[in-house]
Amino acid sequence: KDISKEFSLGSLQIQKTIKKTARREQLMREEAEQKRLKTVLELQFILEKLGDDEVRSDLKQGSSGVPVLTEEELTMLDEFYKLVYPERDMNMRLNEQYEQASVHLWDLLEGKEKPVCGTT
């Protein structure tokens, strides 16, 4: 009887530990997904700002403490913008367009060395 009781208590402790571990892992996954989403939003903001003439000028001249980018590098970023935020093509389903765009964002988030727009 005592052994059975000890096994039951031990089993309950193991189940509690498993639940706590699963919950902790779930929270870590959610935190990682939220961080990735934040990165996508930051990227969207940056790519949008590259359309601003003043920002482009600062980047070309390196003024305001920003790194200098060449016209070629800015063109690559413009091309990447078109890939991840495509104009609406009525000959293609919207879902397909966004699927293609999401592949490029996913590859960027994963840090894949996949050639895109003349660079990796």
DRENVEXBA-812624 format. One record per residue: residue in three letters; chain; z, y, x of N, C-alpha, C in turn. Coordinates in Angstrom, 2 decimals, m for minus. Each point is the difference from the previous one (the first is absolute). Last residue first. Layout:
DRENVEXBA-812624
MARBA	ALA	A	Z	Y	X	Z	Y	X	Z	Y	X
...
//
This chain:
DRENVEXBA-812624
MARBA	THR	A	m51.47	38.06	23.40	0.93	m1.01	m0.51	1.31	0.68	m0.32
MARBA	THR	A	m5.41	1.90	m0.11	1.20	m0.13	0.82	0.86	m1.14	m0.55
MARBA	GLY	A	m4.12	1.59	m2.09	m0.28	0.20	1.42	1.21	m0.07	0.91
MARBA	CYS	A	0.17	m0.78	m4.81	m0.47	1.36	0.26	m0.20	0.28	1.49
MARBA	VAL	A	2.44	m4.29	m0.44	m0.24	0.78	m1.21	m0.44	1.39	0.44
MARBA	PRO	A	1.52	m5.34	2.10	m0.80	1.23	0.10	m0.28	0.63	m1.36
MARBA	LYS	A	4.43	m2.86	1.39	m1.27	m0.20	m0.68	m0.81	1.28	0.11
MARBA	GLU	A	4.67	m1.79	1.44	m0.99	0.55	0.92	m1.40	m0.21	m0.55
MARBA	LYS	A	4.92	0.49	m2.71	m1.05	m0.91	0.45	m1.01	0.74	0.88
MARBA	GLY	A	4.36	1.21	m2.43	m0.32	0.31	1.40	m1.08	m0.91	0.55
MARBA	GLU	A	2.09	0.44	m4.54	0.26	m1.19	0.80	m0.29	0.23	1.48
MARBA	LEU	A	m0.91	3.41	m3.15	1.44	m0.26	m0.03	0.38	m1.20	0.86
MARBA	LEU	A	m4.59	0.99	m0.51	0.67	1.06	0.75	1.51	m0.26	0.07
MARBA	ASP	A	m2.59	m2.85	m2.65	m0.28	m0.24	1.41	0.68	1.05	0.89
MARBA	TRP	A	0.25	0.60	m4.65	0.80	m1.16	0.41	m0.20	m0.27	1.49
MARBA	LEU	A	m2.65	3.30	m2.01	1.39	0.45	0.13	0.89	m1.14	0.50
MARBA	HIS	A	m4.46	m1.06	m0.93	0.07	0.89	1.17	1.43	0.51	0.22
MARBA	VAL	A	m0.86	m2.59	m3.83	m0.16	m0.84	1.19	0.13	0.86	1.26
MARBA	SER	A	m0.08	2.09	m4.23	1.32	m0.57	0.33	m0.07	m0.89	1.24
MARBA	ALA	A	m3.98	1.87	m1.82	0.82	1.03	0.64	1.35	m0.58	0.43
MARBA	GLN	A	m2.86	m2.78	m2.47	m0.56	0.24	1.33	0.84	1.03	0.77
MARBA	GLU	A	1.15	m0.76	m4.44	0.29	m1.21	0.78	m0.51	0.17	1.43
MARBA	TYR	A	m0.98	3.29	m3.18	1.37	0.10	0.50	0.40	m1.23	0.80
MARBA	GLN	A	m4.25	0.02	m2.00	0.08	1.10	0.96	1.40	0.09	0.60
MARBA	GLU	A	m0.71	m3.07	m3.48	m0.62	m0.45	1.25	0.08	1.09	1.07
MARBA	ASN	A	1.51	1.05	m4.34	0.89	m0.99	0.60	m0.55	m0.47	1.36
MARBA	LEU	A	m2.64	2.76	m2.73	1.06	0.76	0.66	0.95	m0.93	0.74
MARBA	ARG	A	m5.13	m1.40	m0.76	1.25	0.05	m0.77	1.07	0.72	0.81
MARBA	MET	A	m5.19	1.20	0.61	0.98	m0.98	0.45	1.25	0.13	m0.85
MARBA	ASN	A	m3.73	2.91	m0.34	m0.69	m1.29	0.08	0.94	m1.12	0.41
MARBA	MET	A	1.26	4.67	m0.23	m0.14	m0.55	m1.35	m0.74	m1.34	m0.02
MARBA	ASP	A	3.20	2.57	3.64	m1.35	m0.55	m0.06	m0.14	m0.70	m1.34
MARBA	ARG	A	3.53	3.86	2.32	m0.29	m0.95	m1.08	m1.48	m0.37	0.01
MARBA	GLU	A	2.55	1.33	4.51	m0.48	0.70	m1.19	m0.40	m1.06	m1.02
MARBA	PRO	A	3.79	m1.25	3.66	m1.44	0.11	m0.28	m0.29	0.85	m1.23
MARBA	TYR	A	3.85	m0.93	3.59	0.01	0.79	m1.23	m1.45	0.25	m0.42
MARBA	VAL	A	0.81	m2.62	3.80	1.25	m0.30	m0.71	0.16	0.81	m1.29
MARBA	LEU	A	m3.90	0.48	2.86	0.18	m1.43	m0.26	1.23	m0.28	m0.86
MARBA	LYS	A	m1.01	4.40	1.49	m0.97	m0.41	m1.01	0.14	m1.49	m0.34
MARBA	TYR	A	2.64	1.76	3.49	0.42	0.57	m1.29	m0.94	m0.46	m1.11
MARBA	PHE	A	m1.20	m1.00	4.38	1.07	m0.89	m0.46	0.51	0.48	m1.36
MARBA	GLU	A	m3.11	2.71	2.12	m0.64	m1.23	m0.46	1.04	m0.99	m0.53
MARBA	ASP	A	1.56	3.95	1.99	m0.69	0.32	m1.26	m0.65	m1.26	m0.59
MARBA	LEU	A	1.91	m0.35	4.24	1.05	0.09	m1.01	m0.60	0.34	m1.37
MARBA	MET	A	m2.91	m0.03	3.66	0.47	m1.37	m0.26	1.07	0.00	m1.08
MARBA	THR	A	m1.48	4.17	1.50	m1.04	m0.65	m0.80	0.40	m1.43	m0.33
MARBA	LEU	A	2.73	2.39	2.95	0.15	0.51	m1.36	m1.02	m0.62	m0.94
MARBA	GLU	A	m0.36	m1.01	4.55	1.20	m0.62	m0.57	0.25	0.47	m1.44
MARBA	GLU	A	m3.54	2.01	2.37	m0.30	m1.42	m0.24	1.20	m0.71	m0.63
MARBA	GLU	A	0.47	4.43	1.47	m0.78	m0.03	m1.25	m0.33	m1.45	m0.37
MARBA	THR	A	4.36	0.55	2.91	m1.40	0.38	0.13	m0.68	m0.04	m1.36
MARBA	LEU	A	5.31	1.06	1.07	m0.92	m1.05	m0.43	m1.42	0.52	0.15
MARBA	VAL	A	5.42	1.18	1.80	m1.41	0.37	m0.11	m0.82	m1.23	m0.41
MARBA	PRO	A	5.34	0.97	m1.31	m0.89	m0.60	1.01	m1.45	0.41	m0.25
MARBA	VAL	A	4.00	3.34	m1.39	m0.59	m1.26	m0.45	m0.89	m0.58	1.09
MARBA	GLY	A	2.56	4.34	m0.12	0.64	m1.17	0.58	m0.55	m1.34	m0.45
MARBA	SER	A	m1.69	4.52	m1.06	1.19	m0.34	m0.79	0.65	m1.30	0.47
MARBA	SER	A	m5.00	0.35	1.53	0.98	1.05	m0.26	1.12	m0.51	m0.89
MARBA	GLY	A	m4.21	m2.14	1.81	1.33	m0.42	0.46	1.04	1.08	m0.21
MARBA	GLN	A	m4.88	m0.27	m1.21	0.48	0.91	1.05	1.34	m0.42	0.59
MARBA	LYS	A	m2.12	m2.44	m3.56	m1.05	0.15	1.01	0.49	0.83	1.19
MARBA	LEU	A	2.83	m0.55	m3.78	m0.16	m1.28	0.70	m1.06	0.10	1.11
MARBA	ASP	A	0.73	3.73	m2.84	1.18	m0.24	0.84	m0.16	m1.28	0.81
MARBA	SER	A	m3.31	0.90	m3.16	m0.08	0.96	1.10	1.16	m0.20	0.97
MARBA	ARG	A	0.02	m2.47	m3.98	m1.04	m0.49	0.91	m0.12	0.91	1.23
MARBA	VAL	A	2.86	1.39	m3.44	0.57	m1.18	0.68	m1.00	m0.53	1.02
MARBA	GLU	A	m1.46	3.46	m2.76	1.02	0.50	0.93	0.61	m1.15	0.81
MARBA	ASP	A	m3.08	m0.96	m3.52	m0.66	0.60	1.17	1.00	0.47	1.05
MARBA	ASP	A	0.70	m4.13	m3.48	0.34	1.41	0.09	m0.59	0.58	1.29
MARBA	GLY	A	m0.09	m4.67	m1.14	m1.05	0.73	m0.69	0.22	1.51	0.04
MARBA	LEU	A	3.15	m3.19	1.66	m1.11	0.13	0.93	m1.19	0.72	m0.64
MARBA	LYS	A	3.94	m1.22	m2.46	0.14	1.25	0.76	m1.14	0.21	0.99
MARBA	GLU	A	0.29	m4.05	m2.48	m0.31	1.11	m0.90	0.03	1.32	0.76
MARBA	LEU	A	1.37	m3.85	2.27	m1.45	m0.01	m0.19	m0.44	1.13	m0.93
MARBA	ILE	A	4.64	m0.58	0.64	m0.65	0.42	1.24	m1.52	0.07	m0.17
MARBA	PHE	A	2.55	m1.71	m3.59	0.28	1.42	0.20	m0.74	0.53	1.23
MARBA	GLN	A	m0.17	m4.62	m0.82	m0.76	0.73	m1.01	0.17	1.50	0.19
MARBA	LEU	A	2.63	m2.76	2.65	m1.39	m0.06	0.43	m0.87	0.78	m0.97
MARBA	GLU	A	4.46	m0.57	m1.18	m0.11	0.93	1.14	m1.45	0.06	0.49
MARBA	LEU	A	0.95	m3.14	m3.31	0.08	1.35	m0.55	m0.11	1.06	1.10
MARBA	VAL	A	0.19	m4.53	1.29	m1.26	0.27	m0.69	m0.01	1.42	m0.57
MARBA	THR	A	4.00	m1.49	1.94	m1.02	0.19	1.02	m1.36	0.31	m0.62
MARBA	LYS	A	3.52	m1.17	m2.85	0.24	1.32	0.57	m1.05	0.32	1.06
MARBA	LEU	A	0.04	m4.31	m1.73	m0.51	0.94	m1.00	0.15	1.44	0.50
MARBA	ARG	A	1.90	m3.35	2.61	m1.47	m0.07	0.08	m0.64	0.97	m1.00
MARBA	LYS	A	4.66	m0.48	m0.12	m0.38	0.66	1.25	m1.52	0.01	0.15
MARBA	GLN	A	1.83	m2.39	m3.57	0.16	1.43	m0.23	m0.41	0.80	1.24
MARBA	GLU	A	0.09	m4.66	0.33	m1.11	0.43	m0.86	0.07	1.50	m0.27
MARBA	ALA	A	3.55	m1.93	2.39	m1.21	m0.04	0.81	m1.21	0.47	m0.81
MARBA	GLU	A	4.09	m0.49	m2.26	0.09	1.12	0.95	m1.26	0.07	0.86
MARBA	GLU	A	0.46	m3.66	m2.87	m0.24	1.22	m0.77	0.02	1.22	0.91
MARBA	ARG	A	1.14	m4.11	1.92	m1.43	0.02	m0.35	m0.35	1.28	m0.76
MARBA	MET	A	4.53	m0.73	0.97	m0.74	0.30	1.24	m1.50	0.05	m0.27
MARBA	LEU	A	2.83	m1.30	m3.51	0.19	1.41	0.30	m0.77	0.41	1.26
MARBA	GLN	A	0.05	m4.55	m1.11	m0.78	0.74	m0.99	0.11	1.50	0.26
MARBA	GLU	A	2.69	m2.83	2.58	m1.41	m0.13	0.40	m0.90	0.77	m0.95
MARBA	ARG	A	4.52	m0.25	m1.12	m0.16	0.82	1.21	m1.45	m0.03	0.48
MARBA	ARG	A	1.16	m2.83	m3.55	0.04	1.40	m0.44	m0.23	0.94	1.18
MARBA	ALA	A	0.42	m4.58	0.91	m1.25	0.26	m0.73	m0.07	1.45	m0.43
MARBA	THR	A	4.00	m1.44	1.95	m1.08	0.03	1.00	m1.34	0.32	m0.66
MARBA	LYS	A	3.72	m0.65	m2.78	0.16	1.23	0.77	m1.13	0.15	1.01
MARBA	LYS	A	0.17	m4.01	m2.45	m0.37	1.12	m0.87	0.09	1.33	0.75
MARBA	ILE	A	1.47	m3.86	2.23	m1.45	m0.06	m0.17	m0.47	1.18	m0.86
MARBA	THR	A	4.61	m0.58	0.51	m0.59	0.45	1.26	m1.53	0.02	m0.10
MARBA	LYS	A	2.40	m1.78	m3.61	0.24	1.44	0.10	m0.66	0.57	1.25
MARBA	GLN	A	m0.08	m4.66	m0.52	m0.88	0.64	m0.99	0.15	1.52	0.04
MARBA	ILE	A	2.91	m2.54	2.66	m1.36	m0.08	0.54	m0.98	0.69	m0.95
MARBA	GLN	A	4.42	m0.45	m1.44	m0.08	0.96	1.12	m1.40	0.03	0.58
MARBA	LEU	A	0.91	m3.23	m3.29	m0.02	1.35	m0.58	m0.13	1.07	1.07
MARBA	SER	A	0.55	m4.44	1.41	m1.31	0.17	m0.61	m0.13	1.40	m0.61
MARBA	GLY	A	4.20	m1.32	1.67	m0.96	0.22	1.10	m1.39	0.26	m0.53
MARBA	LEU	A	3.28	m1.22	m3.09	0.27	1.35	0.51	m0.97	0.35	1.13
MARBA	SER	A	m0.25	m4.37	m1.66	m0.42	0.95	m1.04	0.21	1.44	0.47
MARBA	PHE	A	1.59	m3.46	2.73	m1.46	0.04	0.01	m0.53	1.00	m1.02
MARBA	GLU	A	4.61	m0.79	0.05	m0.40	0.71	1.22	m1.52	0.12	0.09
MARBA	LYS	A	1.79	m2.61	m3.48	0.31	1.41	m0.23	m0.44	0.84	1.19
MARBA	SER	A	m0.27	m4.64	0.37	m1.00	0.47	m0.96	0.18	1.50	m0.25
MARBA	ILE	A	3.20	m2.13	2.62	m1.27	0.11	0.74	m1.09	0.54	m0.91
MARBA	ASP	A	4.16	m0.94	m1.93	0.10	1.16	0.88	m1.31	0.21	0.78
MARBA	LYS	A	0.34	m3.83	m2.72	0.00	1.19	m0.82	0.00	1.26	0.87
//
